[in-house]
Amino acid sequence: MLGVIAEWSVLLIWGVSLVGVLLERVRVLLERATCVVRAWRELRREMHPPAADADRRMAGP
């Protein structure tokens, strides 16, 4: 009986630590993705300023 409890407790601890590692990796990936999106938006803003877009729309095709 104690052997079964010990096995399950080891599996539970291993599972919890695995979930913690996976959550940390997801957090890092989301952080990197946020930086990439921020840089992309900044680059797009530099290449096409909002005022220039508005002038082009008002001028027509």
C-alpha positions in Angstrom: 0.0 0.0 0.0 2.8 2.4 0.9 4.5 1.6 -2.4 1.5 2.6 -4.4 1.2 5.9 -2.4 4.9 6.5 -3.0 4.6 5.9 -6.7 1.6 8.2 -7.1 3.2 10.9 -5.0 6.4 10.7 -7.2 4.2 10.9 -10.4 2.3 13.8 -9.0 5.4 15.7 -8.1 6.9 14.9 -11.5 3.7 16.0 -13.3 3.5 19.3 -11.4 7.1 20.1 -12.1 6.6 19.2 -15.8 3.6 21.5 -16.0 5.7 24.3 -14.3 8.4 23.9 -16.9 5.9 23.9 -19.8 4.2 27.0 -18.4 7.6 28.8 -18.1 8.4 27.9 -21.7 5.0 29.2 -22.9 5.6 32.4 -21.0 9.0 32.9 -22.6 7.6 32.2 -26.1 4.8 34.7 -25.5 7.2 37.3 -24.3 9.4 36.9 -27.4 6.3 37.0 -29.7 5.2 40.2 -28.0 8.7 41.7 -28.7 8.5 40.6 -32.3 5.0 42.1 -32.8 6.0 45.3 -31.1 9.1 45.6 -33.4 7.0 44.8 -36.5 4.5 47.5 -35.6 7.2 50.0 -35.0 8.9 49.2 -38.3 5.6 49.4 -40.1 4.9 52.8 -38.5 8.3 54.1 -39.6 7.8 52.9 -43.1 4.2 54.1 -43.4 3.5 57.0 -41.1 -0.2 57.4 -40.3 -0.3 60.9 -41.7 1.0 59.8 -45.0 -1.6 57.1 -45.2 -4.4 59.6 -44.5 -3.1 61.9 -47.2 -3.0 59.1 -49.7 -6.5 58.1 -48.9 -7.8 61.6 -49.3 -5.9 62.0 -52.6 -7.7 59.0 -54.1 -6.3 56.3 -56.4 
